[in-house]
Amino acid sequence: MIDQNMHPELAHWAELIERLRWAGFLLDRDHRLVWASPEVQRFLGSPREEELGYGSHILEVFTRTPWRRTATSETGRRLLTDLAPFVIEDAQAQKAVLEAIPEDFRPLFGQIEPRPFTRPVATSFDYVEAHGESDLPVMRVNTLATPLQDADGEFIGVLVLGYISFR
């Protein structure tokens, strides 16, 4: 469902991704989760909407159970450290965000050097089925995160797309 209060450009991206049936989600200019495609929601095991973390900073969202359980521990941490430099500066300014992150993730953030988010970033993780019978990964998921701008060049948010990597 697309929030009517979402920035119009972000809403445009949400409608486009939903129509294409791609797996993706959007963050606002403060790196808060504002939308996740139905494909991402199914990928996460169809959690209740309040479990997804709408309105929460992406660093907190990634540590929530529905998001966390879909990646192996090692690759989930790598995903977090690959993307965190581009949103950690904002999180450092919001001490409450870092305090909301579970203790076992906090050491990761002390080692991360903040960087401006001006270009797309690609990373991946090994996917574990949310309600599967095994904790073993079933596939690699590649992700692409790209900053979005409005017509005036103002940063308005982030688009993250995921796709399955076949060998």
Secondary structure, DSSP 4 states (H G I P E B T S, - for coil): ---TTS-HHHHHHHHHHHHHT-EEEEEETTSBEEEE-HHHHHHTT---HHHHTTTSBHHHHHTSHHHHTTB-HHHHHHHHHHHGGGTHHHHHH-HHHHHHS-GGGHHHHHT-------S-EEEEEEE--TT-S-SS--EEEEEEEEEEE-TTS-EEEEEEEEEEE--
